[in-house]
Structures are given as structure tokens and as C-alpha cells.
Amino acid sequence: MTEAQTSISQPSRDEFAALLEESLTGAALVEGSVVKGTVVSIEKDVAIIDVGLKTEGRVPLKEFGVAGAPSKLAVGDDVDVYLERVENAAGEAVLSREKARREESWVRLEEKYKAGEKVEGVIFNRVKGGFTVDLDGAVAFLPGSQVDIRPIRDVGPLMNSPQPFQILKMDRRRGNIVVSRRSVLEETRAEKRGEIVARLQEGQVIDGVVKNITDYGAFIDLGGIDGLLHVTDMAWRRVNHPSEIVNVGDTVKVQIIRINPDTQRISLGIKQLEADPWEGIAAKYPVDARFTGMVTNITDYGAFVELEPGVEGLIHVSEMSWTKKNIHPGKIISTSQEVEVQILEVDPDKRRISLGLKQTQENPWVAFAAAHEPGSVIEGQIRNITEFGLFVGLDGSIDGMVHLSDLDWSKSGEEALKDYKKGDTVQAVVLEADSEKERISLGIKQLSADPFEGGASSEKLAKGARVTCEVTAIKDNGIEAKLLDHDLTTFIRRSDLSRDRSEQRPDRFGVGEKFDAVVTQVDPKTRKLSASIKALEIAEEKEAVAQYGSTDSGASLGDILGAALNKAKGSDDDAGDEDEAAAKPKSKRAAKATADGDAAEE
């Protein structure tokens, strides 16, 4: 053995230290980075890879396969692996193919993210809130809302198939990547829509296929782009639901009404392909003319009547009935009912026609006014009683009102109202019939003459007239009484009950007792009448003095009154009459006058 061979096989301590330092220095250069390696063997589920170190490393075969596809690794293949450690406790190099691919992908993905370019990936797993995507070694998160433009129930066909994605966010420090498939589809669709919209023009007629139907219209596929056919543009007539006109899958001919270049929304119409029935509508439906139509819809404020296909008019609730007010239109007419209406107003610009239903029927207010002149007497039942009067039912289902002030000549309105109840049949006088205001005024008190203008005796009451009264009530400050020959009441104050102060006591009268008095005041405006017993006594005294002498002649007042009383009785009456008169009870005033006369004779 030569000296050189002996030196290599048995190196000195210095040579060994140099070799070890060289080996460690080389390991420090590659540890933590991606290195080249060669597959030297495959054992079960791991690959033995030589990266040029003292020992090989073991890498699981699953790290060499793309998500959803098996590994195609073979002995002798050169691969890039990530060197984590030169040697572990088992004396093997710690290698990772997954980390190597991740490092490579992050660098490539960051470049594409900054440039806004799309990346290709594979959806390989479902997680909470979305899916995981393999971007050639880097795992990204795909939110559920970013899978498609519209929500999809089955994501199975999208799994394990390469697809383009757009990177929304990257955070290398945390290892987070968020991608979107929806943005790619929207961009593609926008480009396609732009190309199609550029070929379309407003007013163009095109064929389309009904893709979807909603309550407000139908979506029509125009060959890659959808247009909206609104329910109001399907027909000139009223359409309650789009399914009345089209069905899903139907091929329809539509006209492009509007194209919005900003939103690329297309509005379509079918009725525009037909003649507009509103052209010349004013000449076709003149005001006050009558037509027959079909009730198509009823609302709270009226009913719509179709005069012809595509032309509808509105009967407002106020134009439905002469008598039924504040009632729902559905209680007067019904849907699909054929009715006769009168044209009230036509507005071609607003495409509105106002119709009247009650105008085709006789106006009961006009009919009543023509048949009943003011002053005529009618008869009817009391339909309602309110705080301001009575409502009496008349012919034609209309009501006339009797105001409180027209119930009774003498009683107050509130007091007279108590004498009536709902359902009573009463007679009344027509005071006024206003057909324009739909108001009929009636009066009950007008059935009898005004007692202030003439009573039962046809004599007008005036100040100084002598009347006979009957006590109806006794008060502390006087008495209430009614005039027997007149339908009037009066109140006699305490001071007017007698000339003598000692006789001015209300309690000396009884209810039902009759007496004479003199009218002292008549006020037709306030309808008040005042009477006085005291004034009657003074008048009688003056009359007696004027006829039979005066106190200046030496005769006493008793003599004068006694003579007047005897003359009033009649001196030529027989004794029987005198006895009968004596047997009758005398009134207090007559008894007093007799006593005064007797005293004068003595």
C-alpha cells in the first residue's frame, strides 16, 4: 500500500475536521430551500429520493399526485423537493414535495395576483362556508357565494376538474389565499353580453325562448342574453299573470323596447307588435255616450270595465249608486259581470276613461223633486234618529231629514225628539228638494198652523188679549200653563199671579185648574208668550170703574165691583138659577169680589 492510499483510508484528525466542515457548509446552503433530487426506489406508499447528501430522504407518494388524481412517479425521475433538515434522528434527510410545490406556486401566484391574471385550479374538498382549491400546490379557499353567478345545489360536476379562478386576496405570512370562480363567469358573460347587445337595436323584432316566468313578467333568452318581457307589455288588455300569455319553453316573437348600455338590460314587448287600441279613442267613445262592458277587476276605490280588448275604464265608487254611499264596490257589482256604463271623461294622453254606472239609472233625487213640490205631504218610516233630527225613508231608497227645529212648534227639539222611535211611520211636509246636493228637507210641525200666526180659533194673539189657561206645573217662582184655545205654553211669574201680594203664592193653584189671564208679551222670533193674572185683575177693575162710576163720586170700590158683578150675573135670572149658582163652588177671586160687595152693602 502506498503512502497516498494510507493517508486517504486513514485520514488525520485535521483532515477529518476539514471534510466534516465542508459537508456541513454544503448542507447549510441547501437546507430550507428547494433542491433537485432523483427517485432511486419506490417502496409501498413512499418514494426514496437522493438529493446528493450522505443519506436519502423519504417522501409520501400522495405528495406527488395532483388533487383528485393518483401519482405517476417512476424510478429515475428527477423531482424538486423541499429540504427541511439534512438529517433527522433516524439519520435520514427530511424532504417534502408538497412544500416544494407550495413555494413554487406562491411565487407564481403572487406574480399573477399583481398582474390581475386568472389562475387554474381544482376544487377537491368541501369545507365550512365553501370549498378548497388546489392551485398547483397552494391550497386556496373558495367561498360558497363565489362558486357561480346563481346559487347551485349540486357542486359535484365541478369537483376535481381544472377551472379558471380569480385571486381575490393573498396573505403569504398567514398562508391564506381566497379565490373566486363567479368573477370569471361574470367577466365572460359580460363580454358575451356586450357582443350580443352591440348587434341588437331598439325597435328590432327578434325571436326568443321563454326561459323563466315570474309574477311581474317573463325572461326571454335571446341567444346568450336574457331580456325582460314585463307583464304590462304582453298585451294591451289587462293581464293578471304572465302565464296567461306565455309558457316556459315557448318561442315568441318580441320587439326590443329599450336597451340600457350601462346595465345591458333589455326590455321587450309583445303588444307593441299590434295596433294601439287607444288611437282615436276620444272619437270612438264620446262623452255621455253609453256602452256595455265586462267588469275585469274590483278595488276599494272602484271597478275596471273592459270596453274592448286593451281599453279599460274606471267606475269610481262615487259613480256607482245614487243612494249607496261609503260601500265597497264588490257589494254593488261583481267580476265578469256585464254592465252598461256612461262615458264621463276621456283622457287620451293619460290613457284613462272615467265611467259612470249610476248615470244609466234614474236619479231618485230628481224623480222625487219632480213628483213632490214644496208643501206636499209625504209618509214614511223613520230609518234613523240622530242628535240633529230624524231621517225618513222615501220612494227610491232615499231619505229625507226632519231637523230638530221642524219637529214641534212649542216643544224644544230635544224634548220633541223623545216622542219618536226608529220604525215609526210619520207624515211630514216637503220643505225643500235639492237634487244637486241630494238633500230633501222635511217638516212635521208644518202639518199644523203656527200658533203664533193663528190658533184653532183663527185669532191672532196680541198683547192685551184675554186667554183661558190650564195649570200644567207649579214652580217656586211661578206656574207653567198651556193656552186652551192655542197650542202654546206660557210661564206666569210669581209677581203676576195676583194684584194682592198676599195672593201671589203658586201653591194656591192646582195642576189642571183653569184660569183667565191677559197676554202681556208676544215674541214670534223667540216664540215666547207671557201672560199675567195680575194684569187681568187691573184691567177688570178699570173696566168696572169706567162703567159704574168712580171712587170720586162717593161710591166705594166694593160698591162698584158689586154692581158690576151683579150685572154680569144678570139681575133678571130666576131664583132657581141663583140657588144653582150659589150651590156651585166659587173661585177664590169671585169669592173675594162677593165678599167685598157684601161689606160695601152693610
LOKE-715783 format. One record per residue (C-alpha): residue number from 1; residue in one letter; x, y, z. Coordinates in steps of 0.1 Angstrom, whole numbers. Layout:
REC     k   r      xx      yy      zz
REC   NUM   A       X       Y       Z
...
***
This chain:
REC     k   r      xx      yy      zz
REC     1   M       0       0       0
REC     2   T      14      33     -10
REC     3   E      17      63      13
REC     4   A     -11      83      -5
REC     5   Q     -36      54      -1
REC     6   T     -27      50      35
REC     7   S     -34      88      40
REC     8   I     -69      86      24
REC     9   S     -80      54      42
REC    10   Q     -67      67      75
REC    11   P     -71     105      75
REC    12   S     -56     125     102
REC    13   R     -77     144     127
REC    14   D     -72     177     108
REC    15   E     -83     162      75
REC    16   F    -114     147      91
REC    17   A    -124     181     106
REC    18   A    -119     198      72
REC    19   L    -141     172      55
REC    20   L    -168     175      82
REC    21   E    -168     213      80
REC    22   E    -171     211      42
REC    23   S    -200     187      44
REC    24   L    -219     209      70
REC    25   T    -212     240      50
REC    26   G    -228     224      19
REC    27   A    -258     213      39
REC    28   A    -264     249      52
REC    29   L    -266     262      17
REC    30   V    -295     239       7
REC    31   E    -314     234      40
REC    32   G    -347     253      39
REC    33   S    -348     256       1
REC    34   V    -359     237     -29
REC    35   V    -333     212     -43
REC    36   K    -331     187     -72
REC    37   G    -334     150     -63
REC    38   T    -337     116     -81
REC    39   V    -361      88     -73
REC    40   V    -339      58     -65
REC    41   S    -367      35     -54
REC    42   I    -404      33     -46
REC    43   E    -415      13     -15
REC    44   K    -452       9      -9
REC    45   D    -465      44      -4
REC    46   V    -432      63      -2
REC    47   A    -405      73     -26
REC    48   I    -368      72     -18
REC    49   I    -351     103     -32
REC    50   D    -314     110     -34
REC    51   V    -306     148     -32
REC    52   G    -268     143     -31
REC    53   L    -264     141       7
REC    54   K    -250     113      27
REC    55   T    -284      97      31
REC    56   E    -316      97      11
REC    57   G    -350     111      21
REC    58   R    -384      95      22
REC    59   V    -414     114       6
REC    60   P    -451     100       6
REC    61   L    -463      92     -29
REC    62   K    -495     112     -23
REC    63   E    -475     144     -23
REC    64   F    -466     138     -59
REC    65   G    -502     135     -71
REC    66   V    -525     163     -82
REC    67   A    -556     166     -61
REC    68   G    -581     140     -72
REC    69   A    -556     121     -94
REC    70   P    -531      93     -85
REC    71   S    -493      98     -87
REC    72   K    -474      88    -119
REC    73   L    -439      88    -103
REC    74   A    -413      62    -115
REC    75   V    -377      53    -105
REC    76   G    -352      75    -121
REC    77   D    -375     106    -123
REC    78   D    -359     139    -114
REC    79   V    -381     159     -89
REC    80   D    -379     191     -70
REC    81   V    -382     187     -32
REC    82   Y    -380     210      -2
REC    83   L    -351     202      21
REC    84   E    -363     208      56
REC    85   R    -334     191      75
REC    86   V    -302     174      64
REC    87   E    -306     146      89
REC    88   N    -332     136     114
REC    89   A    -330     113     144
REC    90   A    -331      83     121
REC    91   G    -302      96     101
REC    92   E    -324     104      70
REC    93   A    -329     137      51
REC    94   V    -363     154      58
REC    95   L    -378     161      24
REC    96   S    -412     174      12
REC    97   R    -426     175     -23
REC    98   E    -457     194     -12
REC    99   K    -438     223       4
REC   100   A    -416     225     -27
REC   101   R    -446     228     -49
REC   102   R    -462     254     -25
REC   103   E    -431     276     -26
REC   104   E    -430     275     -64
REC   105   S    -468     282     -66
REC   106   W    -467     311     -42
REC   107   V    -441     329     -62
REC   108   R    -460     322     -94
REC   109   L    -494     331     -79
REC   110   E    -481     364     -64
REC   111   E    -469     375     -99
REC   112   K    -504     367    -114
REC   113   Y    -522     383     -85
REC   114   K    -503     415     -90
REC   115   A    -509     414    -128
REC   116   G    -547     406    -122
REC   117   E    -544     374    -143
REC   118   K    -565     343    -139
REC   119   V    -551     311    -124
REC   120   E    -561     275    -129
REC   121   G    -571     252    -100
REC   122   V    -590     222     -90
REC   123   I    -618     221     -64
REC   124   F    -610     190     -43
REC   125   N    -628     193     -10
REC   126   R    -658     209       8
REC   127   V    -653     228      40
REC   128   K    -674     250      62
REC   129   G    -686     280      42
REC   130   G    -671     269       9
REC   131   F    -645     247      -8
REC   132   T    -607     242     -10
REC   133   V    -590     246     -43
REC   134   D    -555     232     -53
REC   135   L    -537     259     -72
REC   136   D    -508     236     -83
REC   137   G    -496     230     -48
REC   138   A    -510     261     -30
REC   139   V    -543     255     -12
REC   140   A    -569     283     -16
REC   141   F    -603     289      -2
REC   142   L    -634     293     -25
REC   143   P    -664     309      -6
REC   144   G    -698     293     -14
REC   145   S    -711     327     -27
REC   146   Q    -682     328     -53
REC   147   V    -688     294     -69
REC   148   D    -713     306     -95
REC   149   I    -734     336    -107
REC   150   R    -765     319     -94
REC   151   P    -767     296     -63
REC   152   I    -762     260     -73
REC   153   R    -773     230     -54
REC   154   D    -750     203     -68
REC   155   V    -713     211     -70
REC   156   G    -704     175     -79
REC   157   P    -698     182    -116
REC   158   L    -673     210    -107
REC   159   M    -652     188     -83
REC   160   N    -617     175     -95
REC   161   S    -618     193    -128
REC   162   P    -594     221    -138
REC   163   Q    -611     255    -139
REC   164   P    -601     292    -141
REC   165   F    -602     312    -109
REC   166   Q    -596     349    -100
REC   167   I    -575     356     -69
REC   168   L    -593     379     -46
REC   169   K    -568     381     -17
REC   170   M    -534     367      -7
REC   171   D    -516     367      27
REC   172   R    -483     348      25
REC   173   R    -475     353      61
REC   174   R    -507     336      72
REC   175   G    -508     313      42
REC   176   N    -542     324      31
REC   177   I    -555     326      -5
REC   178   V    -591     335     -14
REC   179   V    -603     328     -50
REC   180   S    -635     333     -70
REC   181   R    -650     314     -99
REC   182   R    -680     337    -101
REC   183   S    -660     368    -111
REC   184   V    -645     348    -140
REC   185   L    -680     338    -151
REC   186   E    -693     373    -148
REC   187   E    -665     387    -168
REC   188   T    -671     361    -195
REC   189   R    -708     367    -195
REC   190   A    -702     405    -197
REC   191   E    -680     401    -227
REC   192   K    -706     378    -244
REC   193   R    -735     401    -235
REC   194   G    -715     431    -248
REC   195   E    -711     414    -281
REC   196   I    -748     404    -283
REC   197   V    -760     438    -272
REC   198   A    -739     455    -298
REC   199   R    -758     436    -325
REC   200   L    -792     445    -311
REC   201   Q    -812     477    -318
REC   202   E    -842     493    -302
REC   203   G    -873     486    -323
REC   204   Q    -859     454    -337
REC   205   V    -882     423    -338
REC   206   I    -865     391    -327
REC   207   D    -874     355    -318
REC   208   G    -867     343    -282
REC   209   V    -874     314    -259
REC   210   V    -893     318    -226
REC   211   K    -867     309    -200
REC   212   N    -884     318    -167
REC   213   I    -918     332    -156
REC   214   T    -923     354    -125
REC   215   D    -953     374    -111
REC   216   Y    -942     405    -128
REC   217   G    -931     392    -162
REC   218   A    -911     366    -182
REC   219   F    -874     363    -190
REC   220   I    -867     356    -227
REC   221   D    -835     341    -239
REC   222   L    -823     360    -270
REC   223   G    -794     337    -277
REC   224   G    -770     341    -249
REC   225   I    -786     371    -232
REC   226   D    -819     375    -213
REC   227   G    -844     402    -219
REC   228   L    -874     410    -196
REC   229   L    -909     409    -210
REC   230   H    -929     428    -184
REC   231   V    -965     418    -178
REC   232   T    -977     453    -188
REC   233   D    -960     448    -222
REC   234   M    -976     415    -230
REC   235   A   -1010     427    -242
REC   236   W   -1030     459    -245
REC   237   R   -1056     443    -222
REC   238   R   -1052     437    -185
REC   239   V   -1031     406    -178
REC   240   N   -1033     392    -143
REC   241   H   -1004     368    -146
REC   242   P    -978     362    -174
REC   243   S    -988     326    -176
REC   244   E   -1020     337    -193
REC   245   I    -999     348    -223
REC   246   V    -967     326    -224
REC   247   N    -953     294    -210
REC   248   V    -918     282    -202
REC   249   G    -901     269    -234
REC   250   D    -924     288    -258
REC   251   T    -908     305    -288
REC   252   V    -922     340    -290
REC   253   K    -917     370    -313
REC   254   V    -908     401    -293
REC   255   Q    -898     437    -300
REC   256   I    -869     453    -283
REC   257   I    -883     484    -265
REC   258   R    -852     497    -246
REC   259   I    -815     488    -243
REC   260   N    -796     501    -213
REC   261   P    -760     503    -224
REC   262   D    -747     507    -188
REC   263   T    -765     478    -172
REC   264   Q    -770     459    -205
REC   265   R    -806     453    -196
REC   266   I    -831     447    -224
REC   267   S    -868     454    -222
REC   268   L    -891     435    -245
REC   269   G    -927     438    -256
REC   270   I    -953     418    -275
REC   271   K    -982     442    -275
REC   272   Q    -961     467    -295
REC   273   L    -964     443    -325
REC   274   E   -1001     450    -325
REC   275   A   -1021     482    -333
REC   276   D   -1027     505    -303
REC   277   P   -1064     505    -295
REC   278   W   -1061     539    -278
REC   279   E   -1055     557    -311
REC   280   G   -1086     579    -318
REC   281   I   -1101     568    -285
REC   282   A   -1119     602    -280
REC   283   A   -1139     598    -312
REC   284   K   -1147     562    -305
REC   285   Y   -1160     568    -270
REC   286   P   -1176     603    -269
REC   287   V   -1187     618    -235
REC   288   D   -1222     610    -223
REC   289   A   -1224     580    -247
REC   290   R   -1234     546    -232
REC   291   F   -1216     513    -238
REC   292   T   -1217     478    -225
REC   293   G   -1185     463    -209
REC   294   M   -1172     435    -188
REC   295   V   -1160     440    -152
REC   296   T   -1124     429    -151
REC   297   N   -1112     440    -116
REC   298   I   -1127     454     -84
REC   299   T   -1107     475     -59
REC   300   D   -1115     496     -28
REC   301   Y   -1119     527     -49
REC   302   G   -1139     514     -78
REC   303   A   -1141     488    -106
REC   304   F   -1124     485    -140
REC   305   V   -1146     477    -170
REC   306   E   -1132     465    -203
REC   307   L   -1149     483    -232
REC   308   E   -1129     464    -258
REC   309   P   -1097     443    -257
REC   310   G   -1070     467    -245
REC   311   V   -1093     495    -235
REC   312   E   -1105     497    -199
REC   313   G   -1123     524    -180
REC   314   L   -1127     531    -142
REC   315   I   -1161     534    -124
REC   316   H   -1152     553     -93
REC   317   V   -1170     542     -62
REC   318   S   -1188     576     -61
REC   319   E   -1203     570     -95
REC   320   M   -1218     536     -88
REC   321   S   -1250     543     -70
REC   322   W   -1272     573     -63
REC   323   T   -1281     561     -28
REC   324   K   -1255     536     -16
REC   325   K   -1226     557      -1
REC   326   N   -1194     545      16
REC   327   I   -1199     509       4
REC   328   H   -1174     486     -11
REC   329   P   -1178     483     -49
REC   330   G   -1179     445     -46
REC   331   K   -1213     448     -29
REC   332   I   -1228     465     -60
REC   333   I   -1212     447     -89
REC   334   S   -1191     416     -93
REC   335   T   -1161     405    -115
REC   336   S   -1170     392    -150
REC   337   Q   -1204     409    -148
REC   338   E   -1216     427    -179
REC   339   V   -1227     462    -171
REC   340   E   -1240     493    -190
REC   341   V   -1219     524    -183
REC   342   Q   -1218     560    -194
REC   343   I   -1187     578    -206
REC   344   L   -1179     607    -182
REC   345   E   -1144     617    -193
REC   346   V   -1117     606    -218
REC   347   D   -1080     614    -214
REC   348   P   -1060     600    -244
REC   349   D   -1027     613    -231
REC   350   K   -1030     595    -197
REC   351   R   -1049     566    -213
REC   352   R   -1078     570    -189
REC   353   I   -1115     568    -193
REC   354   S   -1139     577    -164
REC   355   L   -1171     558    -164
REC   356   G   -1204     561    -146
REC   357   L   -1228     534    -136
REC   358   K   -1254     554    -117
REC   359   Q   -1259     577    -147
REC   360   T   -1275     548    -166
REC   361   Q   -1302     546    -139
REC   362   E   -1330     571    -129
REC   363   N   -1319     597    -104
REC   364   P   -1342     592     -74
REC   365   W   -1335     627     -62
REC   366   V   -1346     643     -95
REC   367   A   -1376     620     -96
REC   368   F   -1387     629     -61
REC   369   A   -1383     666     -67
REC   370   A   -1404     663     -98
REC   371   A   -1432     644     -81
REC   372   H   -1433     663     -48
REC   373   E   -1434     701     -48
REC   374   P   -1426     720     -16
REC   375   G   -1456     719       7
REC   376   S   -1468     685      -3
REC   377   V   -1473     659      24
REC   378   I   -1455     625      23
REC   379   E   -1455     595      46
REC   380   G   -1426     572      55
REC   381   Q   -1409     552      82
REC   382   I   -1382     566     105
REC   383   R   -1350     549      94
REC   384   N   -1326     567     118
REC   385   I   -1326     591     147
REC   386   T   -1296     614     153
REC   387   E   -1289     642     176
REC   388   F   -1299     667     150
REC   389   G   -1331     652     136
REC   390   L   -1350     623     120
REC   391   F   -1343     605      87
REC   392   V   -1374     594      70
REC   393   G   -1374     568      42
REC   394   L   -1389     579       9
REC   395   D   -1395     564     -25
REC   396   G   -1364     554     -45
REC   397   S   -1345     543     -14
REC   398   I   -1336     578      -5
REC   399   D   -1340     596      29
REC   400   G   -1354     630      39
REC   401   M   -1344     647      70
REC   402   V   -1366     664      96
REC   403   H   -1344     688     116
REC   404   L   -1350     693     153
REC   405   S   -1363     728     147
REC   406   D   -1391     714     125
REC   407   L   -1405     688     149
REC   408   D   -1428     709     171
REC   409   W   -1440     745     173
REC   410   S   -1439     747     211
REC   411   K   -1415     720     224
REC   412   S   -1378     722     222
REC   413   G   -1361     699     196
REC   414   E   -1345     677     222
REC   415   E   -1378     673     240
REC   416   A   -1398     666     208
REC   417   L   -1373     640     196
REC   418   K   -1382     618     226
REC   419   D   -1417     613     211
REC   420   Y   -1403     593     182
REC   421   K   -1386     560     177
REC   422   K   -1370     541     149
REC   423   G   -1396     523     127
REC   424   D   -1424     547     134
REC   425   T   -1445     558     104
REC   426   V   -1448     596     103
REC   427   Q   -1462     622      80
REC   428   A   -1442     653      70
REC   429   V   -1443     683      47
REC   430   V   -1417     687      19
REC   431   L   -1399     719      27
REC   432   E   -1372     717       0
REC   433   A   -1359     691     -25
REC   434   D   -1324     698     -38
REC   435   S   -1314     672     -64
REC   436   E   -1279     686     -70
REC   437   K   -1270     684     -33
REC   438   E   -1291     652     -29
REC   439   R   -1309     667       1
REC   440   I   -1345     667      10
REC   441   S   -1357     688      39
REC   442   L   -1390     678      57
REC   443   G   -1410     692      85
REC   444   I   -1435     677     109
REC   445   K   -1446     708     127
REC   446   Q   -1457     723      94
REC   447   L   -1486     698      93
REC   448   S   -1504     723     117
REC   449   A   -1506     760     117
REC   450   D   -1481     781     136
REC   451   P   -1499     791     168
REC   452   F   -1481     824     168
REC   453   E   -1498     832     135
REC   454   G   -1532     817     141
REC   455   G   -1545     791     166
REC   456   A   -1576     769     165
REC   457   S   -1598     799     168
REC   458   S   -1581     815     139
REC   459   E   -1574     846     161
REC   460   K   -1541     861     162
REC   461   L   -1526     865     196
REC   462   A   -1517     901     205
REC   463   K   -1507     920     236
REC   464   G   -1538     926     258
REC   465   A   -1557     895     245
REC   466   R   -1577     876     272
REC   467   V   -1569     838     272
REC   468   T   -1580     808     293
REC   469   C   -1552     787     306
REC   470   E   -1547     754     324
REC   471   V   -1520     748     350
REC   472   T   -1495     722     339
REC   473   A   -1468     726     366
REC   474   I   -1462     745     398
REC   475   K   -1428     760     405
REC   476   D   -1414     780     433
REC   477   N   -1412     812     413
REC   478   G   -1444     808     393
REC   479   I   -1466     784     374
REC   480   E   -1465     768     339
REC   481   A   -1497     767     319
REC   482   K   -1510     760     284
REC   483   L   -1534     781     265
REC   484   L   -1566     761     259
REC   485   D   -1575     777     226
REC   486   H   -1540     779     213
REC   487   D   -1512     753     211
REC   488   L   -1489     774     232
REC   489   T   -1475     773     267
REC   490   T   -1466     802     290
REC   491   F   -1449     808     323
REC   492   I   -1466     832     348
REC   493   R   -1442     846     373
REC   494   R   -1450     848     410
REC   495   S   -1454     886     408
REC   496   D   -1481     882     381
REC   497   L   -1502     857     399
REC   498   S   -1523     883     417
REC   499   R   -1527     920     423
REC   500   D   -1527     913     460
REC   501   R   -1492     904     473
REC   502   S   -1507     880     498
REC   503   E   -1523     860     469
REC   504   Q   -1490     858     449
REC   505   R   -1485     822     460
REC   506   P   -1480     794     434
REC   507   D   -1493     768     459
REC   508   R   -1528     783     459
REC   509   F   -1531     768     423
REC   510   G   -1535     731     415
REC   511   V   -1524     712     384
REC   512   G   -1553     711     359
REC   513   E   -1570     742     374
REC   514   K   -1583     767     347
REC   515   F   -1580     804     350
REC   516   D   -1581     835     328
REC   517   A   -1552     858     322
REC   518   V   -1541     886     298
REC   519   V   -1513     883     272
REC   520   T   -1486     908     282
REC   521   Q   -1460     900     255
REC   522   V   -1457     880     222
REC   523   D   -1423     875     206
REC   524   P   -1425     855     173
REC   525   K   -1388     853     169
REC   526   T   -1381     836     202
REC   527   R   -1416     820     201
REC   528   K   -1423     831     237
REC   529   L   -1456     843     252
REC   530   S   -1460     860     286
REC   531   A   -1493     862     304
REC   532   S   -1504     877     337
REC   533   I   -1534     873     361
REC   534   K   -1525     905     378
REC   535   A   -1528     924     346
REC   536   L   -1563     909     341
REC   537   E   -1574     920     376
REC   538   I   -1562     955     369
REC   539   A   -1580     956     335
REC   540   E   -1612     943     350
REC   541   E   -1610     970     378
REC   542   K   -1605     997     353
REC   543   E   -1634     985     332
REC   544   A   -1658     984     362
REC   545   V   -1648    1018     373
REC   546   A   -1654    1032     338
REC   547   Q   -1689    1017     336
REC   548   Y   -1703    1021     371
REC   549   G   -1687    1052     384
REC   550   S   -1656    1062     402
REC   551   T   -1644    1065     437
REC   552   D   -1645    1102     434
REC   553   S   -1684    1102     433
REC   554   G   -1685    1088     469
REC   555   A   -1691    1052     459
REC   556   S   -1667    1027     474
REC   557   L   -1647    1002     453
REC   558   G   -1668     974     467
REC   559   D   -1700     991     456
REC   560   I   -1687     995     420
REC   561   L   -1674     959     418
REC   562   G   -1705     945     434
REC   563   A   -1727     963     408
REC   564   A   -1705     951     380
REC   565   L   -1707     915     393
REC   566   N   -1745     916     397
REC   567   K   -1748     929     361
REC   568   A   -1726     902     349
REC   569   K   -1748     876     366
REC   570   G   -1780     891     352
REC   571   S   -1805     906     377
REC   572   D   -1835     891     358
REC   573   D   -1823     854     364
REC   574   D   -1848     833     383
REC   575   A   -1843     821     419
REC   576   G   -1835     786     408
REC   577   D   -1806     799     388
REC   578   E   -1795     819     417
REC   579   D   -1797     789     440
REC   580   E   -1778     768     415
REC   581   A   -1751     795     412
REC   582   A   -1749     797     450
REC   583   A   -1745     759     452
REC   584   K   -1716     759     428
REC   585   P   -1681     765     444
REC   586   K   -1668     799     438
REC   587   S   -1633     807     427
REC   588   K   -1611     825     451
REC   589   R   -1612     856     430
REC   590   A   -1650     856     427
REC   591   A   -1655     848     464
REC   592   K   -1633     877     473
REC   593   A   -1652     900     450
REC   594   T   -1686     889     465
REC   595   A   -1672     894     500
REC   596   D   -1661     929     491
REC   597   G   -1696     937     477
REC   598   D   -1714     924     508
REC   599   A   -1692     945     530
REC   600   A   -1700     976     509
REC   601   E   -1738     970     514
REC   602   E   -1735     968     551
***
